[in-house]
Amino acid sequence: MITTETPAPAWKNYLGLCKLKVVSLLIFSAIVGMLLAVPGLPPLDLLIYATVGIGLASSSAAAINQCIEYKSDVHMDRTKNRPLADGRITIANAIAFALFLMVISMLVLVFLVNTLTAVLTMISLVGYAIIYTAYLKRMTPQNIVIGGIAGAAPPVLGWCAMTGEVHPYSLLLSLIIFVWTPPHFWPLAIAKREEYAKADIPMLPVTHGVEFTRLHILLYAILLFIVTLLPYLTGMSSVIYLISAIILGGGFIYFALLMMRNKDNKTAMKTFGFSIVYLMVLFSALLLDHYLPVRF
């Protein structure tokens, strides 16, 4: 019997441009910023508008990223099946889709949230999709560190959406994500270093070697442990968050040390997977602490 594979519906191909797994983590961190910005629950309509606006902007940035990188994506196993890389969507249609998402996101943020959030969101979008992807990613092995600035923006955007200001606590949330980004991504870069080398992308393990990168993952994990204590030390959070930060930070350092001992890609991917869970649980602990504080 001869079987043929049914092509995916067009809308699924366009969803594939949005990098939904990455965007969902960005939206989650933005919502955390929204909830922490106010004593109780924020207005539901404002929370929805802000989430939609930031989510659409993040999806637009992801689509633009793929428009710029589709030729490189062809050479990497983890990206070669993306809609642009395998030819399911034309570059012209992808650009039009990205611009459509960008315009809608700005309209939502300007008219239904506030102008400052719209401006900061646009700066973040351009920073990631254009400055980082088109230029910095191929200029320096510190690309992930620099690119982390744009990726760390959602908590500030969420906080600003609720209050109309950039609060120091929102910057602290962004600092956590900024420091988290390198030890989160470098394990993946180690596991996929041959693909990055083939695509001519100067990731740290490609340019400076795996051992050098493992050491920097450990150093960043230690720095992250210290930075995550700041919400408690500044009075932003209480004991629930502190205990969570210590346990999670210790776990991250454990995985970093494990990578120093075990040189296999399997350990690197386990560390990468843990880093995602780490951030979600850490921010969830912040929320739990915000609504059910325990102080001595």
Backbone as a ProteinNet text record, in pm:
[ID]
protein_1_A
[PRIMARY]
MITTETPAPAWKNYLGLCKLKVVSLLIFSAIVGMLLAVPGLPPLDLLIYATVGIGLASSSAAAINQCIEYKSDVHMDRTKNRPLADGRITIANAIAFALFLMVISMLVLVFLVNTLTAVLTMISLVGYAIIYTAYLKRMTPQNIVIGGIAGAAPPVLGWCAMTGEVHPYSLLLSLIIFVWTPPHFWPLAIAKREEYAKADIPMLPVTHGVEFTRLHILLYAILLFIVTLLPYLTGMSSVIYLISAIILGGGFIYFALLMMRNKDNKTAMKTFGFSIVYLMVLFSALLLDHYLPVRF
[TERTIARY]
84.9	0	88.5	57.9	133.6	62.7	135	76.9	148.3	74.1	132.8	109.1	206	194.7	109.7	8.6	-78.3	-5.6	0.4	68.8	0.9	80.8	26.3	-57.1	-166.8	-245	-157.9	-192.4	-110	-93.1	-200	-191.6	-89	-70.8	30.1	170.9	188.2	318.9	351.6	251.2	275.4	297.2	228.8	254.6	398	449.3	587.2	688.3	650	738	749.2	654	643.2	725.8	786.7	865.2	785.6	673.3	578.2	637	728.4	786.9	867.8	945.8	1025.3	934.4	837.4	747	664.2	624.2	544.4	623	754.4	836.8	850.5	859.9	865.8	735.3	623	493	476.5	520.7	512.3	588.4	710.8	789.6	728.6	662.1	593.8	474	399.3	283.6	328.2	441.2	495.6	521	579.5	600.6	471	367	236.6	179.2	186.4	126.7	204.4	337.2	418.1	410	362.8	361.9	254.8	153.6	41.5	20.8	-35.3	-52.5	-144.8	-256.4	-349.9	-344.7	-463	-470.5	-485.1	-417	-429.8	-564.7	-609.4	-733.7	-725.5	-826.6	-822.5	-808.4	-882.3	-876.4	-737.4	-674.7	-540.7	-439.6	-454.3	-364.3	-376	-499.1	-519.9	-460.8	-488.9	-436.9	-283.9	-224.9	-78.7	-19.2	-81.3	-32.2	-39.7	-151.7	-167.7	-65.9	-51.8	40.3	184.5	229.1	366	386.3	286.1	295.4	306.4	226.5	232.8	367	417.4	547.9	658.5	652.3	751.5	744	623.5	605.7	658.4	637.8	690.6	842.8	904.6	1050.7	1101.9	1030.5	1070.4	1061.7	956.6	940.3	1049.2	1080.8	1187.5	1320.5	1341.7	1461.9	1476.6	1367.2	1372.5	1391.4	1335.5	1354.9	1502.8	1571.2	1713.3	1800.8	1759.2	1846.9	1809	1713.9	1664.7	1772.5	1869.4	1977	2067.2	2089.3	2167.3	2087	1956.6	1871.7	1875.3	1897.7	1902.3	2013.4	2121.8	2239.5	2234.8	2129.8	2123.8	2004.6	2029.9	1924.4	1806.1	1833	1724.5	1642.1	1689.4	1617.2	1581.8	1631.6	1613.4	1467.8	1384	1242.3	1153.5	1213.2	1134.2	1067.6	953.4	875.2	951.7	1040.1	1118	1232.4	1295.9	1411.5	1374.4	1257	1218.8	1124.3	1102.5	1031	880.3	822.9	677.3	617	696.4	652.4	758	716.3	811.6	861.8	977.6	1036.2	947.8	886.3	799.3	677.7	617.4	500.9	539.4	657.3	703.4	727.7	787.7	812	680.1	586.3	455.4	384.4	394.8	333	396.7	530	600.6	563	554.5	518.6	374.3	287.2	146.6	136.8	208.6	207.7	263.9	368.9	430.6	332.7	264.4	170.6	55.9	-1.3	-112.7	-68.2	50.7	99.3	115.1	167.2	186.7	52.7	-42.7	-175.2	-239.9	-228.6	-285.6	-219	-85.6	-13	-33.4	-33.3	-48.1	-187.6	-289.8	-427.3	-496.9	-448.5	-516.9	-431.3	-302.8	-214.6	-156.3	-35.2	20.6	137.8	170.1	270.2	409.6	444.7	578.3	601.9	502	515.8	535.1	460.7	474.5	614.7	667	801.2	906.7	899.4	997.3	987.7	865.9	847.2	908	889.4	946.6	1099.3	1154.8	1300.2	1352.1	1282.6	1321.4	1311	1204.4	1183.4	1295.9	1326.2	1432.7	1568.7	1588.9	1714.9	1741.4	1637.8	1655.7	1652.3	1548.1	1524.4	1622.8	1666.5	1753.4	1897.9	1919.1	2056.4	2127.3	2059.5	2122.4	2132.5	2018.1	2015.7	2098.3	2082.7	2147.6	2295.2	2334.1	2471.1	2548.9	2504.7	2585.4	2603.9	2505.5	2512.8	2632.4	2671.5	2783.4	2911.8	2907.8	3024.9	3110.3	3047.4	3120.7	3067.3	3155.3	3109.6	3032.7	3033.3	2952.7	2812.1	2772.5	2642.2	2525.9	2532.2	2423.3	2413.9	2529.3	2530.2	2465.1	2504.2	2448.5	2301.3	2268.7	2129.7	2038.1	2097.1	2016.7	1952.4	2005.6	1947	1803.8	1784.9	1649.8	1560.5	1616.8	1537.6	1495.6	1566.4	1535	1430	1381.7	1291.1	1148.5	1090.7	948.2	902.4	976.2	925.9	911.1	1004.7	995.2	872.9	850	734.8	604.8	598.9	478.1	452.3	556.6	544.1	499.8	564.1	532	388.8	341.4	204.7	102.8	133.9	41.4	55.1	175.7	201.1	240.7	282.6	327.4	465.4	541.3	676.2	771.4	900.6	1003.7	1051.1	1006.1	1036.4	1167.3	1245.3	1370.6	1350.5	1238.8	1214.8	1196.9	1136.3	1121.6	1258.1	1347.8	1484.2	1558.1	1526.7	1587.3	1542.9	1415.9	1366.6	1439	1458.3	1529	1674.9	1735.3	1873.8	1886.2	1788.6	1789.5	1787.4	1699.5	1690.6	1818.1	1873.3	1995.7	2110.9	2127.5	2235	2204	2076.2	2034.3	2058.3	2050.1	2052.9	2179	2300.4	2418.9	2427.2	2412	2420.1	2299.7	2192.5	2078.1	2109.6	2167.4	2183.1	2313.7	2420.2	2549.8	2550.7	2477.2	2472	2415.2	2312	2258.5	2363.1	2435.7	2539.1	2649.9	2680.2	2780	2731	2606.8	2550.9	2537.1	2514.6	2493.2	2610.1	2727.1	2840.2	2880.4	2869.8	2907.3	2812.2	2685.6	2587.7	2613.4	2644.2	2674.7	2801.1	2899.4	3021.6	2990.9	2906.6	2867.9	2793.3	2712.3	2635.9	2717.8	2843.5	2935.2	2883.8	2831	2785.1	2883.5	2947.7	3057.1	3010.5	2942.2	2905.4	3030.6	3023.8	3140.7	3210.3	3137.1	3207.4	3273.1	3229	3289.9	3420.4	3420.4	3536.8	3639.5	3594.4	3685.4	3692.4	3616.3	3623	3520.5	3498	3394.3	3433.6	3559.7	3602	3589.5	3628.4	3616.3	3470.5	3382.9	3240	3182.2	3222.3	3173.9	3212.7	3334.3	3379.3	3292.9	3260.6	3178.9	3034.9	2985.3	2852.1	2851.9	2956.5	2967.3	2978.3	3061	3078.4	2948.6	2876.7	2749	2644.7	2647.6	2552.9	2575.6	2702.5	2734.3	2687.1	2714	2668.7	2516.1	2449.5	2303.2	2251.4	2317.5	2278.8	2282	2386.6	2400.7	2293.3	2272.5	2175.4	2034.1	2001.3	1864.8	1837.1	1938.8	1915.8	1871.6	1892.6	1864	1716.9	1620.4	1481.2	1452.8	1514.2	1495.6	1573.4	1695.8	1781.5	1731.3	1657.5	1604.6	1463.2	1407.7	1273.3	1162.8	1197	1095.5	1017.4	1084.9	1022.1	1055.2	999.9	1022.1	1078	1049.2	1116.9	1084.3	960.4	922.8	1011	1027.7	1114.1	1258.8	1306.5	1446.8	1481.5	1397.9	1422.9	1423.3	1327.8	1320.1	1444	1488.6	1606.3	1731.2	1746	1863.2	1862.1	1747.1	1738	1760.9	1694.1	1707.4	1848.5	1904.2	2039.9	2140.4	2121.5	2207.8	2195.2	2072.4	2050.5	2121.4	2118.2	2184.6	2336.3	2391.9	2535.7	2571.8	2484	2506.6	2516.1	2422.6	2424.9	2548.8	2589.6	2710.1	2833.6	2840.7	2951.2	2945.3	2823.4	2805.2	2858.2	2837.6	2889.9	3042.3	3102.4	3248.1	3303.5	3224.1	3269.1	3231.3	3105.6	3057.8	3066	3141.4	3169.4	3073.5	2966.1	2876.9	2767.9	2713.5	2606.9	2476.8	2457.3	2334.8	2326.4	2437.6	2440.2	2415.8	2472.4	2451.1	2303.5	2236.4	2094.7	2008.7	2050.2	1978.6	1991.1	2109.1	2129.9	2045.1	2039.2	1954.9	1808.5	1761.6	1623.6	1596.4	1689.9	1673.1	1665.1	1743.4	1746.5	1610.6	1535.6	1402	1307.8	1310.9	1228.7	1268.5	1398	1452.1	1386	1384	1330.9	1181.3	1108.3	964.3	931.1	1003.2	976.5	1020.7	1134.1	1182.7	1082.3	1031.4	934.3	799.8	764.7	642.1	654.5	774.7	798.5	785.5	829.4	811.3	663.6	582.5	438.7	375.2	410.5	356.3	393.8	516.7	565	493.8	461.4	394.8	255.4	185.6	47.5	35.9	135.7	134.6	269.9	305.2	437.1	451.2	572.5	605.6	724.4	705.8	813.1	836.3	961.9	998.1	1047.3
-119.3	0	124.4	217.1	340.9	448.9	510	616.9	747	851.3	985	1067.4	1147.3	1232.1	1354.5	1378.3	1493.4	1620.7	1719.6	1845.6	1913.1	1977.8	2049.9	2167.8	2200.4	2318.7	2443.5	2539.5	2660	2732.4	2736.6	2810.8	2749.1	2616.1	2552.8	2591.8	2609.5	2653.7	2793.5	2879.2	3015.4	3015.9	2928.4	2915.7	2870.4	2788.6	2742.5	2854.2	2965.8	3081.8	3151.5	3126.9	3203.8	3147.5	3029.5	2967.2	2966.5	2897	2905	2862.2	2765.7	2723.1	2836.4	2905.8	3017.7	3132.6	3164.3	3276.3	3251.8	3127.1	3097.8	3127.6	3103	3134.6	3286	3358.1	3504.4	3561.4	3507.7	3554.8	3524.6	3407.3	3370.6	3470.6	3505.1	3599.7	3739.2	3775.3	3904	3906.5	3796.6	3788.4	3793.7	3731.2	3739	3885	3960.2	4102.6	4177.2	4142.7	4207.5	4180.4	4056.1	4018.4	4075.8	4081.2	4134.4	4286.2	4350.7	4497.6	4559.2	4480.5	4534.8	4450.6	4509.6	4435.7	4315.1	4331.6	4221.5	4170.6	4147.3	4105	4227.3	4229.6	4343	4337.9	4448.7	4446.9	4340.7	4257	4144.5	4189.7	4295.1	4339.6	4391.2	4465.8	4517	4403.2	4304.1	4188.4	4115.2	4098.8	4029.2	4108.6	4238.4	4322.8	4322.8	4335.5	4338.3	4204.4	4095.7	3962.9	3941.1	3980.7	3965.9	4052.3	4177.4	4267.4	4220.8	4184.1	4136.9	4003.3	3916.8	3787.6	3801.4	3889.4	3911.2	3972	4063.7	4124.3	4019.1	3932.4	3825.4	3729	3699	3610.8	3675.6	3806.8	3880	3874.2	3894.2	3888	3749.7	3645.2	3508.2	3483.6	3536	3519.1	3593.7	3715.5	3791.7	3719.1	3663.1	3584.5	3471.7	3402.2	3293	3344.5	3461.4	3519.5	3549.4	3592.4	3626.4	3502	3399.5	3284.4	3159.8	3169.6	3046.8	2972.4	3043.9	2976.2	2898.2	2951.1	2877.7	2762.1	2782.1	2678.3	2549.3	2560.4	2442.5	2347	2399.8	2318.9	2258.1	2285.4	2236.1	2142.3	2026.8	1926.7	1979.9	2060.9	2106.9	2218.1	2274.6	2385.5	2360.9	2252.7	2233.4	2207.8	2172.6	2148.4	2268.5	2383	2503.7	2541.9	2611.1	2637.6	2706.1	2798.5	2866.3	2778.6	2708.4	2626.7	2514.2	2454.7	2344.3	2387.4	2517.8	2569.9	2567.6	2544.5	2542.1	2681.9	2782.5	2922.2	3001.1	3092.4	3175.8	3287.7	3339.6	3445.9	3570.5	3599	3716.4	3703.2	3586.1	3564.6	3569.3	3516.8	3518.4	3661.3	3742.9	3882.9	3957	3933.5	3998.3	3957.1	3829.1	3779.1	3843.8	3854.2	3914.6	4061.2	4132.8	4274.6	4292.9	4203.5	4208.3	4191.8	4092.3	4070.9	4192.8	4252.3	4368.8	4485.5	4514	4625.6	4603.6	4483.5	4454.6	4466.9	4415.3	4423	4567.7	4653.3	4793	4864.6	4834.2	4895	4856.3	4728.5	4681.6	4751.2	4757.8	4815.2	4965.7	5035.4	5181.3	5222.1	5159.1	5204.5	5134.3	5015.8	4941.9	4923	4953.5	4940.1	5077.8	5105.5	5240.6	5256.4	5378.2	5406.3	5361.5	5379.2	5340.9	5191.6	5110.5	4965.7	4934.8	5005.1	4984	5019.6	5132.1	5175.7	5076	5033.7	4939.1	4803.6	4763.9	4637.3	4644.5	4756.1	4772.4	4773.3	4839.9	4840.5	4698.3	4621.3	4482.8	4399.4	4419.7	4345.8	4373.2	4500.1	4537.7	4487.5	4497	4452.5	4305.6	4222	4078.4	4040.6	4085.1	4037.9	4096.6	4218.4	4284.2	4293.3	4366.4	4392.3	4263.3	4179.5	4055.1	3953	3921.9	3814.4	3846.2	3966.1	3999.9	4035.9	4084	4134.2	4066.7	4084.4	4042.2	3891.1	3814.3	3669.1	3611	3673	3622.6	3702.6	3800.3	3884.4	3840.2	3778.9	3750.2	3623.2	3544.6	3427.5	3464.5	3594.2	3642.5	3680.4	3628.3	3662.6	3632.8	3520.9	3483	3580.2	3623.5	3718.7	3849.9	3899.4	4025.3	4008.8	3899.1	3874.2	3857.7	3821	3805	3933.2	4047.3	4176.4	4186.6	4152	4156.7	4049.3	3931.2	3822.6	3846.2	3937	3965.6	4073.8	4129.2	4243.7	4213.8	4095.7	4074.6	4113.4	4084.1	4127.5	4279.1	4352.5	4498.7	4542	4477.9	4511.5	4483.8	4368.5	4334.4	4429.3	4462.4	4554.5	4691.5	4737.3	4868.8	4873.4	4762.3	4756.9	4783	4742	4759.3	4896.2	4951.6	5073	5194.3	5171.5	5282.3	5333	5254.5	5295.8	5176.2	5206.2	5103.2	5101.6	5004.1	4995.8	4919.1	4956.9	4883.8	4733.8	4694.9	4551.5	4479.3	4545.7	4483.7	4465.2	4560.6	4548	4433.6	4409.6	4298.1	4164.6	4154.9	4034.9	4014	4122.5	4113.1	4074	4123	4086.7	3936.3	3879.1	3733.9	3660	3701.1	3634.8	3657	3777.2	3809.1	3717.6	3699.3	3613.7	3466.5	3430.5	3292.7	3250.1	3341.3	3306.4	3231.1	3278.4	3203.6	3059.7	3035.4	2896.1	2812.9	2879.5	2808.7	2762.5	2848.8	2818.3	2746.9	2776.6	2715.8	2563.5	2498.1	2351.8	2300.5	2368.7	2332.2	2355.6	2467.8	2498.5	2394	2340.3	2233.4	2108.6	2071.7	1950.4	1962.8	2085.1	2107.4	2182.2	2175.8	2256.6	2225.9	2099.2	2064.1	2128.8	2137.6	2201.2	2351.4	2414.1	2557.2	2585.1	2497	2514.3	2500.5	2405.5	2385.8	2506.5	2569.8	2687.9	2815.7	2803.1	2916.6	3020.2	2971.4	3059	3046.1	3154.9	3147.8	3134.1	3023.9	2999.1	2969.4	2994.9	2983.8	2847.5	2734.6	2605.7	2583.4	2654.5	2643.4	2721.9	2841.3	2930.1	2907.4	2871	2859.8	2719.5	2627.8	2490.6	2457.3	2328.5	2279.7	2300	2273.1	2286.3	2431.2	2524.3	2666.1	2702.9	2649.4	2678.9	2617.1	2494.8	2430.8	2512.2	2563.1	2644.9	2769.9	2832.3	2954.3	2924.5	2807.2	2767.9	2760.3	2700.7	2691.5	2830.4	2915.7	3050.3	3129.5	3117.8	3188.8	3129.1	2998.7	2936.7	2989.3	3008.2	3065.8	3211.2	3286.6	3426.1	3432.8	3341.8	3338.7	3311.3	3220.4	3191.1	3318.9	3398.3	3522.8	3623.9	3639.7	3738.1	3704.4	3576.8	3537.8	3558.4	3588.6	3622.4	3767.4	3849.2	3991.6	4023.8	3954.3	3985.8	3974.8	3878.5	3867.2	3976.2	3999.9	4097.2	4240.2	4268	4403.2	4421	4316.4	4327.4	4303.4	4260.8	4234.3	4107.5	4009.2	3880.9	3837.5	3722.1	3674.1	3532.3	3456.3	3329.5	3222.7	3219	3117	3126.3	3247.9	3265.5	3234.2	3279.4	3258.2	3109.5	3030.3	2885.2	2825.9	2868.3	2817.8	2855.2	2980.3	3027	2949.5	2920.8	2846.5	2704	2637.7	2499.6	2494	2582	2582.1	2621.8	2722.3	2764.2	2654	2583	2469.5	2361.6	2341.2	2243.2	2280.4	2409.6	2455.2	2436.4	2471.8	2453.3	2304.8	2219.6	2074.3	2027.9	2073	2032.4	2087.1	2209.3	2266.3	2184.2	2142.1	2056.6	1920.3	1870.5	1741.9	1749.1	1863.7	1881.7	1886.1	1935.5	1936.8	1794.2	1705.4	1567.3	1477.5	1489	1407.1	1487.9	1442.1	1520.3	1489.8	1417.6	1373.7	1477.2	1469.1	1561	1536.2	1413.1	1380.9	1464.2	1476.8	1558.7	1705.3	1750.3	1889	1915.6	1823.3	1842.7	1834.1	1750.9	1746.7	1879.8	1940.1	2071.3	2176.8	2170.6	2262.7	2248.2	2124.7	2100.9	2150.3	2126.5	2173.5	2325	2393.2	2539.4	2599.6	2535	2584.4	2567.9	2448.8	2423.6	2517.8	2540.9	2629.3	2766.7	2827.9	2963.8	2967.1	2868.2	2865.2	2846.7	2757.8	2733.4	2853	2912.8	3029.8	3144.2	3173.6	3282.6	3245.1	3117.4	3073.4	3092.5	3068.9	3090.8	3238	3324.7	3468.2	3503.7	3445	3471.7	3417.9	3296.2	3237.7	3323.5	3367.4	3452.3	3587.5	3638	3767.7	3763.6	3653	3645	3577.7	3497.8	3431.4	3451.6	3574.1	3600.3	3541.3	3495.8	3446.3	3526.8	3608.9	3694.3	3669.3	3682.1	3661.4	3791.6
0	0	0	-88.2	-99.1	-17.9	70.8	151.7	122.7	130.6	110.5	235.3	270	388.6	357.3	439.6	419	459	369.5	404.3	522.5	604	718.6	670.1	741.1	703.8	704.8	618.9	605.1	738.3	819.3	943.9	1039.1	1031.7	1116.1	1073.1	942.2	893.2	944	946.3	995.5	1146.7	1217.5	1361	1385.2	1291.8	1303.1	1294.9	1233.8	1227.5	1363.2	1450.1	1574.4	1690.4	1670.9	1778.9	1909.4	1907.8	2018	2152.9	2153.7	2281.1	2343.8	2260.9	2311	2351.7	2266.2	2291.8	2417.5	2440.6	2560	2687.2	2685.4	2801.8	2819.5	2707.3	2713.5	2768.2	2721.7	2768.7	2917.8	2958.7	3100.1	3187	3146.9	3226.2	3223.4	3112.1	3105.8	3201.3	3205.5	3295.4	3441.1	3470.3	3605.7	3641.9	3548.6	3571.6	3595.6	3520.4	3537.3	3675.9	3719.7	3847.9	3966	3953	4062	4071.9	3966.1	3961.2	4050.9	4086.2	4164	4289.9	4395.9	4521.7	4508.5	4438.7	4420.7	4278.1	4222.7	4083.3	3992.8	3879.1	3786.7	3716	3656.6	3578.5	3468.5	3459.9	3367.3	3222.5	3184.6	3045.6	3010.1	3100.9	3075.4	3066.9	3154	3150.3	3017.3	2967.8	2840.3	2724.4	2719.9	2610.8	2610	2728.8	2737	2694.4	2737.9	2701.6	2550.6	2491.5	2346.2	2271.8	2313.6	2245.7	2253.7	2372.9	2391	2320.3	2326.1	2259	2107.8	2049.2	1904.5	1863.4	1944	1913.9	1922.1	2021.8	2035.6	1917.8	1873.9	1758.7	1631.4	1619.1	1504.4	1503.3	1619.7	1629.4	1591.6	1635.3	1602.6	1452.1	1388.6	1243.9	1167	1211.5	1146.5	1163	1280.4	1306.2	1204.4	1176.7	1079.5	936.8	907.1	774.5	748.3	852.2	837.9	837.3	911.3	932.6	853.1	761.5	698.6	620	565.4	491.5	586.3	705.2	805.5	863.8	879	936.7	855.6	728.1	640.7	683	739.8	772	911.3	987.2	1124.9	1142.8	1203.4	1219.5	1298.8	1401.6	1487.5	1423.7	1312.5	1249.1	1102	1045	901	861.1	957.6	927.8	956.4	982.4	999.7	867.5	873.2	750.9	638	671.3	567.9	518.3	610.3	573.8	478.1	496	407.2	295.1	281.3	165.7	173.3	290.7	301.4	294.1	326.3	319.8	244.5	159.5	87	177	146.9	227	225	110.1	98.2	190.3	191.8	277.9	425.9	458	596.6	644.6	560.8	597.1	615.1	523.4	533	662.4	697.3	820.2	943.2	943.1	1056.3	1072.4	962.6	968.6	1013.9	971.1	1013.8	1165.5	1219.4	1364.4	1438	1380.5	1442.8	1449.9	1341	1336.4	1434.7	1434.2	1524.9	1670.5	1700.7	1839	1883.7	1796.2	1832.3	1849.7	1766.1	1779.2	1911.6	1946.2	2072.2	2190.7	2188.6	2302	2313.6	2201.3	2205.1	2250.7	2193.9	2217.3	2334.1	2371.5	2477.7	2602.5	2595.6	2712.3	2744.5	2698.7	2710.7	2614	2583.1	2480.2	2522.3	2649.1	2693.9	2674.1	2706.4	2685.1	2537.8	2451.8	2307.1	2259.5	2307.6	2266.1	2312.3	2437.7	2490.8	2420.2	2388.2	2316.1	2177.2	2109.2	1975.8	1982	2082.2	2098	2119.2	2201.8	2227.3	2100.1	2024.5	1899.3	1800.7	1780.7	1687.2	1737.3	1868.6	1925.4	1900.2	1918.5	1897.8	1750.6	1682.1	1545.5	1445	1466.4	1368.1	1417.6	1527.2	1573.3	1612.2	1693.7	1737.6	1624.8	1563.8	1465.1	1341.3	1288.2	1161.3	1177	1295.1	1308.3	1420.8	1544.5	1658.3	1667.3	1624.8	1638.2	1565.2	1455.1	1375.3	1396.1	1485.5	1506.6	1624.9	1724.6	1847.6	1914	1977.2	2052.6	2179.1	2214.1	2325.9	2279.2	2164.5	2105.4	2200.4	2268.9	2359.1	2476.2	2526.5	2637.5	2594.5	2476.8	2426.3	2390.6	2323.7	2285.4	2404.3	2519.4	2639.8	2687.9	2643.7	2682.8	2631.5	2503.1	2444.9	2505.3	2526.7	2583.4	2726.6	2794.6	2935.2	2952.1	2843.5	2850.2	2897.8	2872.8	2904.8	3044	3153.2	3284.5	3295.9	3234.8	3234.2	3155	3041.3	2957.6	3032.1	3098.1	3172.2	3287.2	3361.2	3474.4	3425	3318.7	3262.2	3210.1	3156.8	3105.2	3215.1	3337.5	3448.9	3515.5	3516.6	3595.7	3512.9	3389.5	3305	3339.5	3417.4	3454.1	3455	3448.9	3459.5	3603.6	3678.7	3821.6	3843.6	3945.1	3973.2	3993	4053.3	4072	3938.9	3841.1	3709.5	3643.7	3666.6	3613.6	3682.2	3807.6	3879.3	3819.4	3783.3	3716.2	3583.7	3511.2	3383.2	3402.8	3510.9	3540.3	3562.5	3630.3	3652.8	3519.1	3428.2	3298	3217.4	3226.8	3153.2	3196.2	3327	3378	3353	3352.4	3326.9	3182.7	3088.6	2947	2902.7	2934.2	2889	2941.7	3074.5	3119.8	3076.5	3034.2	2976.4	2834.4	2753.8	2611.4	2579.1	2650	2617	2625.4	2716.6	2710.3	2577.3	2526.3	2394.9	2287	2297.1	2198.6	2200	2318.4	2327.3	2256	2284.9	2224.1	2072.9	2024.5	1881.3	1817.2	1877.6	1831.5	1686.8	1647	1509.6	1409.1	1445.1	1356.4	1347.9	1461	1458.6	1377.4	1388.3	1309.9	1160.8	1125.8	986	931.6	1018.3	977.2	988.3	1032.5	1044.9	1145.1	1257	1365.2	1480.3	1521.7	1619.2	1764.4	1794.2	1933.1	2015.2	2144.3	2231.2	2222.7	2225.4	2215.6	2079.2	1978.3	1845.2	1839.8	1897.3	1887.3	1997.9	2118.2	2232	2291.6	2237.8	2285	2390.8	2407.5	2498.4	2644.7	2679.3	2819.2	2867.3	2783.3	2814.8	2838.2	2757	2768.8	2894.6	2926.6	3049.6	3172.8	3174	3285.9	3298.8	3185.7	3189.1	3229.8	3197.4	3244	3396.5	3453.3	3599	3662.6	3605.8	3661.6	3655	3543.7	3531.1	3625.7	3647.1	3740.6	3882.3	3919.7	4051.3	4058	3951.7	3947	3953	3885.5	3886.7	4027.7	4098.9	4237.3	4321.1	4304.1	4380.3	4340.3	4210.2	4160.8	4206	4209.9	4248	4396.6	4474.4	4615.1	4631.6	4529.8	4540.5	4567.5	4507.1	4541.2	4690.1	4756.6	4901.3	4974.7	4933.9	5003.2	4987.8	4880.1	4857.3	4911.7	4971.3	5027.3	4927.4	4807.4	4705.3	4737.5	4799	4827.7	4969.2	5009	5145.5	5143.6	5248.5	5272.7	5168.6	5122.5	5024.3	4901.1	4852.3	4735	4769.3	4884.3	4922.1	4923.5	4987.2	4993.6	4852.4	4770.9	4633.6	4554	4568.1	4494.2	4533.7	4664.2	4710.6	4656.3	4663.1	4614.1	4462.3	4389	4243.7	4201.5	4267.9	4235.8	4262.5	4373.7	4402.5	4296.3	4247.5	4140.9	4012.5	3979.1	3856.9	3868.1	3983.9	4005.2	3998.9	4052.8	4045.4	3900.8	3817	3676.6	3605.7	3641.4	3581.2	3618.7	3745.6	3789.6	3722.6	3703.8	3635.5	3492.8	3428.3	3292.9	3292.2	3401.1	3410	3421.6	3483	3502.2	3385.2	3342.3	3230.4	3101.7	3008.4	2887.4	2772.2	2798.9	2691.5	2662.5	2542.5	2501.3	2577.1	2623.7	2698	2825.5	2896.1	3017.8	2984.4	2873.3	2830.6	2804.3	2737.7	2707.6	2833.8	2930.1	3058	3130.7	3122.2	3183.9	3115.6	2983.9	2907	2948.3	2959.8	3000.7	3141.2	3233	3370.2	3374.9	3291.8	3295.6	3262.5	3175.3	3141.1	3259.8	3319.4	3437.2	3550.8	3564.5	3668	3663.7	3546.8	3537.1	3565.4	3515	3536.9	3685	3752.1	3894.3	3977.5	3942.6	4016.5	4011.5	3893.3	3879.1	3941.2	3936.1	4003.1	4153.6	4207	4349.6	4384.8	4295.4	4316.4	4326.9	4239.6	4242.3	4370.2	4407.8	4529.5	4650.3	4652.1	4760.7	4762.2	4642.2	4630.5	4693	4671.1	4718.3	4855.5	4892.4	5023.4	5091.6	5125.2	5182.9	5322.2	5351.1	5484.3	5532.8	5634.8	5684.9	5833.8	5871.4	6012	6073.7
[MASK]
++++++++++++++++++++++++++++++++++++++++++++++++++++++++++++++++++++++++++++++++++++++++++++++++++++++++++++++++++++++++++++++++++++++++++++++++++++++++++++++++++++++++++++++++++++++++++++++++++++++++++++++++++++++++++++++++++++++++++++++++++++++++++++++++++++++++++++++++++++++++++++++++++++++++

